[in-house]
Amino acid sequence: MHKRPRPESRSALAPSLVVQYAGSMVDDSFEEPTPPTPWLRRRPIQLGIGALLVFGAFTVACPSFHTPSGSMMPTLRHGDHFLVDRFAYSVWAEVERGDLVVFRAPMDRSQLFFKRVIGLPGDAVTVEGREVRITPAGTGEARVIAQQELSEPCWSEAAALDPSQCTLFREQVDGRSYTVRYRRISEERYPTPPQTWSVPEGHVFVLGDNRNDSLDSRQFSTDVSGEPVPAPFVPLEDVIGEVSTIWWPPTRARTID
């Protein structure tokens, strides 16, 4: 008589299941997870490249310049470092009176100058002593740029106080206000006769804030066959951008009017 074979036990049929199940029941050890490496430590190269790209884009959009002379005192002093917004003027924004702009010099386009825009295309600009008059295009009515004398002391080009030699005035044009500087001795002894310039289309007329010591539209010229010929107007296509901020030295850091 044959014996019926005994069925194999559950353990024999699925030893792996039992082992795994038993293991899950018995092994109660806990392994401390390894903390993830901080992102800043894992990607120093990516961070460096990103920082260089951001810095490069910023320097292209807002390059830095320094002031080699005192022609824009008191706004810019000798040695000031400032930023220029290259994208200040586009199809949505145009140069306005009172803007402080950087442009290629009419007498030497390899040089960059920075001056204050006073006359726009079509304007007539008259300068007589301290008085500046503008006849906007199409109006036929001259208006004087308002000036208010300030009690603040002047600074010399050597960045030293020089209160006895000049006077500061606050000018205002088209809602923009800024400070200009006049030497007292020049105004008293050498008054300038009135001069008028008619600004052609596509150009602007510029003045330095240091009115008695600035090479600007009143003196700009170009060389024609070895002779200097007046070239008082700056083509709009030669305007590089608008001066936005003084960033060095720290004591002078500020936005520009």
Contacts in CASP RR format, 6 or more apart in sequence:
PFRMAT RR
TARGET T0000
AUTHOR 0000-0000-0000
METHOD contacts of the structure
MODEL  1
MHKRPRPESRSALAPSLVVQYAGSMVDDSFEEPTPPTPWLRRRPIQLGIG
ALLVFGAFTVACPSFHTPSGSMMPTLRHGDHFLVDRFAYSVWAEVERGDL
VVFRAPMDRSQLFFKRVIGLPGDAVTVEGREVRITPAGTGEARVIAQQEL
SEPCWSEAAALDPSQCTLFREQVDGRSYTVRYRRISEERYPTPPQTWSVP
EGHVFVLGDNRNDSLDSRQFSTDVSGEPVPAPFVPLEDVIGEVSTIWWPP
TRARTID
10 18 0 8 1.000
11 18 0 8 1.000
40 47 0 8 1.000
60 86 0 8 1.000
61 85 0 8 1.000
61 86 0 8 1.000
61 87 0 8 1.000
62 83 0 8 1.000
62 84 0 8 1.000
62 85 0 8 1.000
62 86 0 8 1.000
62 244 0 8 1.000
63 83 0 8 1.000
63 84 0 8 1.000
63 86 0 8 1.000
64 81 0 8 1.000
64 82 0 8 1.000
64 83 0 8 1.000
64 84 0 8 1.000
64 247 0 8 1.000
65 81 0 8 1.000
65 82 0 8 1.000
65 83 0 8 1.000
65 84 0 8 1.000
65 102 0 8 1.000
65 112 0 8 1.000
65 114 0 8 1.000
66 79 0 8 1.000
66 80 0 8 1.000
66 81 0 8 1.000
66 82 0 8 1.000
67 76 0 8 1.000
67 77 0 8 1.000
67 78 0 8 1.000
67 79 0 8 1.000
67 80 0 8 1.000
67 81 0 8 1.000
67 82 0 8 1.000
67 114 0 8 1.000
68 78 0 8 1.000
68 79 0 8 1.000
69 78 0 8 1.000
69 157 0 8 1.000
70 76 0 8 1.000
70 77 0 8 1.000
70 78 0 8 1.000
70 157 0 8 1.000
70 210 0 8 1.000
70 213 0 8 1.000
71 115 0 8 1.000
71 208 0 8 1.000
71 209 0 8 1.000
71 210 0 8 1.000
71 213 0 8 1.000
71 214 0 8 1.000
71 215 0 8 1.000
71 216 0 8 1.000
72 100 0 8 1.000
72 114 0 8 1.000
72 115 0 8 1.000
72 116 0 8 1.000
72 208 0 8 1.000
72 209 0 8 1.000
72 210 0 8 1.000
72 214 0 8 1.000
73 155 0 8 1.000
73 157 0 8 1.000
73 181 0 8 1.000
73 209 0 8 1.000
73 210 0 8 1.000
73 213 0 8 1.000
74 154 0 8 1.000
74 155 0 8 1.000
74 168 0 8 1.000
74 179 0 8 1.000
74 180 0 8 1.000
74 181 0 8 1.000
74 209 0 8 1.000
74 210 0 8 1.000
75 100 0 8 1.000
75 178 0 8 1.000
75 179 0 8 1.000
75 209 0 8 1.000
75 256 0 8 1.000
75 257 0 8 1.000
76 82 0 8 1.000
76 114 0 8 1.000
76 209 0 8 1.000
76 243 0 8 1.000
76 246 0 8 1.000
77 155 0 8 1.000
77 157 0 8 1.000
77 159 0 8 1.000
77 252 0 8 1.000
78 157 0 8 1.000
78 158 0 8 1.000
78 159 0 8 1.000
80 246 0 8 1.000
80 248 0 8 1.000
80 249 0 8 1.000
80 252 0 8 1.000
81 246 0 8 1.000
81 247 0 8 1.000
81 248 0 8 1.000
81 249 0 8 1.000
82 243 0 8 1.000
82 244 0 8 1.000
82 245 0 8 1.000
82 246 0 8 1.000
82 247 0 8 1.000
82 256 0 8 1.000
83 243 0 8 1.000
83 244 0 8 1.000
83 245 0 8 1.000
83 247 0 8 1.000
84 102 0 8 1.000
84 240 0 8 1.000
84 241 0 8 1.000
84 242 0 8 1.000
84 243 0 8 1.000
84 244 0 8 1.000
85 241 0 8 1.000
85 242 0 8 1.000
85 243 0 8 1.000
85 244 0 8 1.000
86 240 0 8 1.000
86 241 0 8 1.000
88 99 0 8 1.000
88 241 0 8 1.000
88 242 0 8 1.000
88 244 0 8 1.000
89 95 0 8 1.000
89 239 0 8 1.000
89 241 0 8 1.000
89 242 0 8 1.000
95 101 0 8 1.000
95 117 0 8 1.000
95 120 0 8 1.000
95 204 0 8 1.000
95 236 0 8 1.000
95 239 0 8 1.000
96 117 0 8 1.000
96 120 0 8 1.000
96 174 0 8 1.000
96 176 0 8 1.000
97 117 0 8 1.000
97 118 0 8 1.000
97 119 0 8 1.000
97 120 0 8 1.000
97 134 0 8 1.000
97 173 0 8 1.000
97 174 0 8 1.000
97 176 0 8 1.000
98 116 0 8 1.000
98 117 0 8 1.000
98 118 0 8 1.000
98 173 0 8 1.000
98 174 0 8 1.000
98 176 0 8 1.000
98 178 0 8 1.000
99 116 0 8 1.000
99 117 0 8 1.000
99 176 0 8 1.000
99 242 0 8 1.000
100 114 0 8 1.000
100 115 0 8 1.000
100 116 0 8 1.000
100 117 0 8 1.000
100 178 0 8 1.000
100 242 0 8 1.000
100 243 0 8 1.000
100 256 0 8 1.000
100 257 0 8 1.000
101 114 0 8 1.000
101 115 0 8 1.000
101 116 0 8 1.000
101 117 0 8 1.000
101 204 0 8 1.000
101 206 0 8 1.000
101 239 0 8 1.000
101 240 0 8 1.000
101 241 0 8 1.000
101 242 0 8 1.000
101 243 0 8 1.000
102 112 0 8 1.000
102 113 0 8 1.000
102 114 0 8 1.000
102 239 0 8 1.000
102 240 0 8 1.000
102 241 0 8 1.000
102 242 0 8 1.000
102 243 0 8 1.000
103 112 0 8 1.000
103 113 0 8 1.000
103 114 0 8 1.000
103 115 0 8 1.000
103 206 0 8 1.000
103 234 0 8 1.000
103 238 0 8 1.000
103 239 0 8 1.000
103 240 0 8 1.000
103 241 0 8 1.000
104 110 0 8 1.000
104 111 0 8 1.000
104 112 0 8 1.000
104 113 0 8 1.000
104 238 0 8 1.000
104 240 0 8 1.000
105 111 0 8 1.000
105 112 0 8 1.000
105 113 0 8 1.000
105 220 0 8 1.000
106 220 0 8 1.000
106 221 0 8 1.000
106 222 0 8 1.000
106 231 0 8 1.000
106 232 0 8 1.000
106 233 0 8 1.000
106 234 0 8 1.000
106 235 0 8 1.000
106 238 0 8 1.000
107 220 0 8 1.000
107 221 0 8 1.000
107 222 0 8 1.000
107 223 0 8 1.000
107 231 0 8 1.000
109 238 0 8 1.000
112 240 0 8 1.000
113 215 0 8 1.000
114 243 0 8 1.000
115 206 0 8 1.000
115 207 0 8 1.000
115 208 0 8 1.000
115 214 0 8 1.000
115 216 0 8 1.000
115 217 0 8 1.000
116 178 0 8 1.000
116 206 0 8 1.000
116 207 0 8 1.000
116 208 0 8 1.000
116 209 0 8 1.000
117 204 0 8 1.000
117 205 0 8 1.000
117 206 0 8 1.000
118 125 0 8 1.000
118 132 0 8 1.000
118 134 0 8 1.000
118 145 0 8 1.000
118 173 0 8 1.000
118 204 0 8 1.000
118 205 0 8 1.000
118 206 0 8 1.000
118 207 0 8 1.000
118 217 0 8 1.000
119 125 0 8 1.000
119 134 0 8 1.000
119 199 0 8 1.000
119 204 0 8 1.000
119 205 0 8 1.000
119 206 0 8 1.000
120 136 0 8 1.000
120 137 0 8 1.000
120 199 0 8 1.000
120 204 0 8 1.000
121 137 0 8 1.000
121 199 0 8 1.000
121 200 0 8 1.000
121 201 0 8 1.000
121 202 0 8 1.000
121 203 0 8 1.000
121 204 0 8 1.000
121 236 0 8 1.000
122 136 0 8 1.000
122 137 0 8 1.000
122 138 0 8 1.000
122 198 0 8 1.000
122 199 0 8 1.000
122 200 0 8 1.000
122 201 0 8 1.000
123 134 0 8 1.000
123 135 0 8 1.000
123 136 0 8 1.000
123 137 0 8 1.000
123 198 0 8 1.000
123 199 0 8 1.000
123 205 0 8 1.000
124 134 0 8 1.000
124 135 0 8 1.000
124 142 0 8 1.000
124 196 0 8 1.000
124 197 0 8 1.000
124 198 0 8 1.000
124 199 0 8 1.000
125 132 0 8 1.000
125 133 0 8 1.000
125 134 0 8 1.000
125 135 0 8 1.000
125 196 0 8 1.000
125 197 0 8 1.000
125 199 0 8 1.000
125 205 0 8 1.000
125 217 0 8 1.000
126 132 0 8 1.000
126 133 0 8 1.000
126 134 0 8 1.000
126 135 0 8 1.000
126 142 0 8 1.000
126 194 0 8 1.000
126 195 0 8 1.000
126 196 0 8 1.000
126 197 0 8 1.000
127 133 0 8 1.000
127 192 0 8 1.000
127 194 0 8 1.000
127 195 0 8 1.000
127 207 0 8 1.000
127 218 0 8 1.000
128 192 0 8 1.000
128 193 0 8 1.000
128 194 0 8 1.000
128 195 0 8 1.000
129 187 0 8 1.000
129 191 0 8 1.000
129 192 0 8 1.000
129 194 0 8 1.000
130 147 0 8 1.000
130 169 0 8 1.000
130 182 0 8 1.000
130 187 0 8 1.000
130 211 0 8 1.000
131 144 0 8 1.000
131 145 0 8 1.000
132 144 0 8 1.000
132 145 0 8 1.000
132 171 0 8 1.000
132 207 0 8 1.000
133 142 0 8 1.000
133 143 0 8 1.000
133 144 0 8 1.000
133 145 0 8 1.000
134 142 0 8 1.000
134 143 0 8 1.000
134 145 0 8 1.000
134 173 0 8 1.000
135 141 0 8 1.000
135 142 0 8 1.000
135 143 0 8 1.000
136 143 0 8 1.000
145 171 0 8 1.000
145 172 0 8 1.000
145 173 0 8 1.000
146 171 0 8 1.000
146 172 0 8 1.000
146 173 0 8 1.000
147 169 0 8 1.000
147 170 0 8 1.000
147 171 0 8 1.000
147 180 0 8 1.000
148 169 0 8 1.000
148 170 0 8 1.000
148 172 0 8 1.000
149 167 0 8 1.000
149 168 0 8 1.000
149 169 0 8 1.000
150 167 0 8 1.000
150 168 0 8 1.000
150 169 0 8 1.000
150 170 0 8 1.000
150 179 0 8 1.000
152 168 0 8 1.000
153 161 0 8 1.000
153 162 0 8 1.000
153 163 0 8 1.000
154 161 0 8 1.000
154 162 0 8 1.000
154 163 0 8 1.000
154 165 0 8 1.000
154 166 0 8 1.000
154 167 0 8 1.000
154 168 0 8 1.000
154 181 0 8 1.000
155 161 0 8 1.000
155 162 0 8 1.000
156 162 0 8 1.000
156 165 0 8 1.000
164 184 0 8 1.000
165 183 0 8 1.000
165 184 0 8 1.000
165 185 0 8 1.000
166 181 0 8 1.000
166 182 0 8 1.000
166 183 0 8 1.000
166 184 0 8 1.000
167 181 0 8 1.000
167 182 0 8 1.000
167 184 0 8 1.000
168 179 0 8 1.000
168 180 0 8 1.000
168 181 0 8 1.000
169 179 0 8 1.000
169 180 0 8 1.000
169 181 0 8 1.000
169 182 0 8 1.000
170 177 0 8 1.000
170 178 0 8 1.000
170 179 0 8 1.000
171 177 0 8 1.000
171 178 0 8 1.000
171 179 0 8 1.000
171 180 0 8 1.000
176 257 0 8 1.000
177 257 0 8 1.000
178 209 0 8 1.000
178 257 0 8 1.000
179 209 0 8 1.000
179 257 0 8 1.000
180 208 0 8 1.000
180 209 0 8 1.000
180 210 0 8 1.000
180 211 0 8 1.000
181 209 0 8 1.000
181 210 0 8 1.000
181 211 0 8 1.000
181 212 0 8 1.000
182 211 0 8 1.000
182 212 0 8 1.000
183 212 0 8 1.000
183 213 0 8 1.000
186 212 0 8 1.000
187 212 0 8 1.000
195 218 0 8 1.000
197 205 0 8 1.000
197 217 0 8 1.000
197 232 0 8 1.000
197 233 0 8 1.000
199 205 0 8 1.000
199 233 0 8 1.000
200 233 0 8 1.000
202 235 0 8 1.000
202 236 0 8 1.000
202 237 0 8 1.000
203 233 0 8 1.000
203 234 0 8 1.000
203 235 0 8 1.000
203 236 0 8 1.000
204 233 0 8 1.000
204 234 0 8 1.000
204 236 0 8 1.000
204 239 0 8 1.000
205 217 0 8 1.000
205 232 0 8 1.000
205 233 0 8 1.000
205 234 0 8 1.000
206 216 0 8 1.000
206 217 0 8 1.000
206 234 0 8 1.000
207 214 0 8 1.000
207 216 0 8 1.000
207 217 0 8 1.000
207 218 0 8 1.000
208 214 0 8 1.000
208 216 0 8 1.000
217 232 0 8 1.000
217 233 0 8 1.000
217 234 0 8 1.000
218 232 0 8 1.000
220 230 0 8 1.000
220 231 0 8 1.000
220 232 0 8 1.000
220 233 0 8 1.000
220 234 0 8 1.000
221 228 0 8 1.000
221 229 0 8 1.000
221 230 0 8 1.000
221 231 0 8 1.000
222 228 0 8 1.000
222 229 0 8 1.000
222 231 0 8 1.000
223 229 0 8 1.000
243 256 0 8 1.000
244 255 0 8 1.000
244 256 0 8 1.000
245 253 0 8 1.000
245 254 0 8 1.000
245 255 0 8 1.000
245 256 0 8 1.000
246 252 0 8 1.000
246 253 0 8 1.000
246 254 0 8 1.000
246 255 0 8 1.000
246 256 0 8 1.000
247 253 0 8 1.000
END
